């Protein structure tokens, strides 16, 4: 059994995946939603998959994703993204993240991405993480710009 505790960069988040049949045109399909979100604190121990449709996954913040977190938190409705794989007719969550870029990387494969609004306590915790470690700046090097110009000249025949 997997035991997790909340700390400055990890927060276990519990939720249920609920599938409901919906008609799309002539076909019936299952639409999945995230319900019953539960935030686990510093002293609560959690176990993964206590129920068939209940899960607890760690939201793990990474230093190199700080600009993604800032972009997400500055949006009108910040979201967490749950990456799921299909197992038969059910979904199995693999990962929960606040980095939209990371979640988008799974969209080309055999994965389904679900999202939910970030609870306010998690937003404050993420802000504190960014505050402790500083804003991540996207730095462009002058050399990259020069290489783009060279490539453009080669392609256009100049």
SEVEX-99365 format. One record per atom (N, C-alpha, C, O): residue in one letter; y, z, x. Coordinates in steps of 0.1 Angstrom, whole numbers, plus 5000, padded with zeros to 4 digits. Example, Ala and Ser with C-alpha at 12.3 -4.5 7.8 and 13.67 -1.06 7.14 Angstrom:
% SEVEX-99365
A494350785132
A495550785123
A496750785132
A496750855142
S497850715128
S498950715137
S500050795129
S501150805134
This chain:
% SEVEX-99365
X498850005008
X500050005000
X501250005009
X501350075019
X502249925005
X503549915012
X504550015007
X504850024995
X504950105016
X505950205013
X507250165019
X507350125031
X508350175012
X509650135016
X510750245013
X510550315003
X511750255022
X512850345019
X514150275021
X514250175029
X515150315013
X516450255015
X517150305028
X516950425031
X517750215035
X518550255046
X519850165047
X520150105037
X520450155059
X521750085059
X521549935058
X522449865056
X520249885061
X520049735060
X518949695051
X518649575049
X518249795045
X517149765035
X517349845023
X517549965023
X517149775011
X517249844998
X516149784990
X516149674985
X515049864986
X513949824978
X514549804963
X515149894958
X514249684958
X514649654944
X513449624936
X512649534939
X513349694925
X512249664915
X512649584904
X513849584900
X511749504898
X512049414887
X510749364881
X509649384887
X510849314869
X509749244862
X510049094861
X511149054859
X509049014862
X509148874859
X508548844846
X507348884843
X509348784837
X508948764823
X508948614821
X509948544823
X507848554817
X507748414813
X507748394798
X506948454791
X508548304794
X508648274779
X508548124778
X509148044785
X507648084768
X507447944765
X508747884758
X509247944749
X509047764763
X510247704757
X509947554756
X509347494764
X510447494745
X510147344743
X511347274750
X512447294747
X510947174758
X511847084765
X511446944761
X510446894766
X512146884752
X511746754747
X510546774739
X510446854729
X509446694742
X508146704735
X507246804742
X506146834737
X507646854753
X506746944761
X507147084760
X508247124759
X506047164762
X506247314763
X506247354777
X505347304785
X507147434782
X507147484795
X507447634795
X507947684786
X507147694806
X507447844808
X508747864816
X508847804827
X509647934810
X510847964817
X510748114821
X510548204813
X510948134834
X510848274840
X512248334841
X513248274845
X512248464838
X513448544840
X513148674847
X512048714847
X514248734853
X514048864859
X514648974849
X515748954845
X513849074847
X514249184838
X513949314844
X513249324854
X514549424838
X514249564841
X514449584856
X513649644863
X515649544861
X515949574876
X516149724878
X516849794870
X515549764889
X515549914892
X515849924907
X515249864915
X516850004910
X517250024924
X516650154929
X516750254923
X515950154941
X515350264946
X516250324957
X516750254965
X516350464957
X517250534966
X516550564979
X515450524982
X517350654987
X516850685000
X515550765000
X514750755010
X515350844990
X514250944991
X513050894982
X511950954983
X513250794975
X512150744966
X511250654974
X511650554981
X509950674973
X508950584979
X508450484969
X508350524957
X508250364972
X507850264963
X506650194967
X506350184979
X505850144958
X504750054961
X504849924955
X505349914944
X504349824962
X504549684957
X503449654946
X502349694947
X503849584936
X502949534925
X502249644918
X500949644918
X502949744913
X502249854906
X501749804892
X500849864886
X502349694887
X501849634874
X501749484876
X502249434886
X500949424867
X500849274869
X502149194869
X502249094877
X503149244862
X504449164861
X505549244868
X506749214866
X505249364874
X506249444880
X506149434896
X505049444901
X507349424902
X507349404917
X508449494923
X509449524916
X508249524935
X509349594943
X509349514956
X508349504964
X510549454959
X510749384972
X511949444979
X512849484973
X511849444993
X513049495000
X514149385002
X513849275006
X515349424998
X516449335001
X516849375015
X517349485018
X516649285025
X516849305039
X518149235043
X518149105043
X519149305047
X520349235052
X520249205067
X519749285075
X520649085071
X520549045085
X521949025090
X522848975083
X522249055103
X523549035109
X523948895109
X525148865106
X523048795111
X523448655112
X523748595098
X524148475098
X523548665088
X523748615074
X525048675068
X525348655056
X525848745076
X527048815070
X528048715064
X528648745053
X528248595069
X529148505063
X528548455049
X529348435040
X527248445048
X526648405035
X526848525025
X527148495013
X526748645029
X526948765021
X528448765016
X528748785004
X529348745025
X530748745022
X531048635011
X531748655001
X530548515013
X530748405004
X530148444990
X530848414980
X529048504990
X528348544977
X529248644970
X529448634958
X529548754978
X530348864972
X531748824967
X532248884958
X532348714973
X533648674969
X533548574957
X534648534952
X532348534952
X532248454941
X532548534928
X532548654928
X532748464917
X533048524904
X531848614900
X532148724894
X530648564902
X529448644897
X528448644909
X527548554909
X528548734918
X527548744929
X526148754924
X525848824915
X525148684931
X523748684927
X522848724939
X523148704951
X521748774935
X520548794944
X519648674940
X519548634929
X518848624950
X517948514948
X516548564951
X516248624962
X515648534942
X514248574944
X513448444946
X513348364937
X512748434957
X511948314960
X510548344956
X509948444960
X509948264947
X508648284941
X507748164944
X508148054945
X506448194945
X505448084946
X504648094933
X504548194927
X504047974929
X503247974917
X501848004921
X501247944931
X501248094914
X499848124915
X499148114901
X499248204893
X498547994899
X497947974886
X499147944877
X499947864879
X499148024866
X500248014856
X501248124857
X502048144848
X501248194869
X502148304871
X502948284883
X502648194891
X504048354884
X504848344896
X504648474904
X504448584899
X504648454917
X504548574926
X505848574935
X506048474943
X506648674934
X507848684943
X507448704957
X506648794960
X508148634966
X507848644980
X508948714988
X508748784998
X510148694983
X511348734991
X512548744981
X512748674972
X513348844984
X514648864977
X515748864988
X515648924998
X516848784985
X517848774995
X519248754987
X519348724976
X520248794995
X521648774990
X522248654997
X523448614994
X521548585005
X522048465013
X521648335005
X520448295005
X522548274999
X522248154992
X521648045000
X520847964996
X522148035013
X521647935022
X520147955025
X519347855026
X519748075026
X518248105029
X517448065016
X516447995018
X517948105005
X517248064992
X517147914991
X516147864986
X518247844994
X518247704992
X517247635001
X516747524998
X516947695013
X515947635022
X514547625016
X513747545020
X514347705005
X513047704999
X512947604987
X511847584982
X514047544983
X514147464971
X513347334973
X512947264964
X513247284986
X512547154988
X511047174987
X510347074986
X510447294988
X509047314988
X508447334975
X509047304964
X507347404975
X506647444962
X507047574957
X506247654952
X508347604958
X508847734954
X509747724942
X510347624940
X509847834935
X510847844924
X511747954928
X511348064932
X513047934926
X514148024929
X514648084916
X515148004908
X514548214914
X515248284903
X516448364908
X516448394920
X517348384899
X518548464904
X518848574894
X518548564882
X519548674898
X520048774890
X521448824896
X521648814908
X522248874887
X523548934892
X523249054901
X522349124899
X524149064911
X523949174921
X524449304914
X525649304910
X523649404912
X524149534907
X525349584915
X525349564927
X526349644909
X527549694916
X527149794928
X527849774938
X526249884926
X525949964938
X525449884950
X525749914961
X524749774948
X524249694958
X525449614964
X525449594977
X526349574956
X527549504961
X528349594971
X528749554981
X528449724967
X529149814975
X528449844988
X529049854999
X527149854988
X526249874999
X526349755009
X526449775021
X526449625003
X526549515012
X527949505018
X528049475030
X529049545011
X530349555016
X530349655028
X531049625038
X529749765026
X529649865037
X528949815049
X529349835061
X527849735047
X527149675058
X528049575066
X528049575078
X528749495059
X529749405065
X530849475072
X531249445083
X531349585066
X532349665072
X531849735085
X532649745095
X530649785086
X530049845098
X529949745109
X530149775121
X529549625106
X529149525116
X530249415118
X530049335127
X531249425110
X532349325111
X532049195104
X530849155101
X533149115102
X532948985096
X532348885106
X532748895118
X531548805102
X530948695111
X531848575110
X532148525099
X532348535121
X533248415122
X532448295125
X531548295134
X532748185118
X532148055122
X533047995133
X534147955130
X532447985145
X533247935156
X532747795159
X531547775161
X533747705160
X533347565164
X533847545178
X534847595182
X532947485186
X533247455200
X533947325201
X533547225194
X534847315210
X535547185212
X534647075216
X534846965212
X533547105223
X532647005228
X531946935216
X531646815217
X531647005205
X530946945194
X531846845187
X531346735183
X533146865187
X534046775180
X534046645189
X534046535183
X534146655202
X534146545211
X532846455209
X532946335210
X531746525208
X530446455207
X530446375194
X529946265193
X531046425183
X531046355170
X531846225172
X531446125166
X532946235179
X533846115181
X533046015189
X533145895186
X532346055199
X531545965207
X530445895199
X530345775200
X529745965191
X528745915182
X529345815172
X528745705170
X530445855166
X531045765157
X531445625164
X531245525158
X531945635176
X532245515183
X531045425186
X531145305185
X529945495189
X528745415192
X528145355179
X527745235180
X528245425168
X527645365156
X528545245151
X527945145146
X529745265152
X530645155147
X530845045157
X531444935153
X530245055168
X530344945178
X531644945186
X531844855194
X532445055185
X533745055193
X533445105207
X534445115215
